[in-house]
C-alpha cells in the first residue's frame, strides 16, 4: 500500500510540475480550448457504438477553430485489443470570409493495452483519410493532409478507492502518399485526469501541447481540454 500511495503522489506531483513548466516555455505560443461531448452504447458483448461532437477555439480562445461531429463503431474480441471504424464531419472556420469549409474523414484504428497492477499502457495506431472541397479551401490553407497515419502511446494509473485516473499520452503524425517532406510533421503531448461517476459519467480534464512542422514553418499551441462521456448499456429483457 505504501508503494501505491507513493506512486500516486509521484504522478500527481509530476503533473503539477510539468504543467507550469510547459506554460512557461510556451508563453509566446497560441492558446486554445477543446470541448467535447460523447455518448457510448454497448450493442452486444463485444460491440459498441459512440456518437460525439467537439468544439475548438484558437487565438487565445477568442476565435472558433472548428466544429466536429463523430461516429464510430468498436469491436473488442479480447480485453487487450479493440478495433474501430469511424467517420468525422469537420467544419473549419474561415475567418476572413466568416464561413465554414467542410471535410469528411474516414478512420480505421486499433487499440492494444497491457495492464500491470494499477497501471495500463496502451498503443493506438490509426489510419485516416480526409477529403474536402478544394474550391472552398485548398490543402495548404487547411494545413491538413489527405492520408495520415497516427500513433498514440499512453500510460494511465487507477487510483485506489477513487474513480480517478491520471494519464499521459504522446501522439505523432505521419503523412503518407504525399510528396511533401518530412513525412513526420506533428506531435501532441497530453496530460490529464479522468473521473468516472456511477460507472456511466466520465469527465476528462487535460492539457495538450501540440507541435507542427509544415513546409519549414514551426507552429506550436497549448490547449486546455474538457470532455464528458455518458456510457450506457440497454437492459436485457427478463425471461
Secondary structure, 3 states (H helix, E strand, C coil): CHHHHHHHHHHHHHHHHHHHHHHHHCCCCEEEEEEEEEEEEECCCCEEEEEEEEEEEECCCCEEEEEEEEEEEEEEEECCEEEEEEEEEEEEEECCCCEEEEEEEEEEEEEEEEEECCEEEEEEEEEEEEEECCCCCCHHHHCCCCEEEEEEEEEEEECCCCCEEEEEEEEEEEECCCCCCCCEEEEEEEEEEEEEECCCEEEEEEEEEEEEEECCEEEEEEEEEEEEEEEEECCCCCC
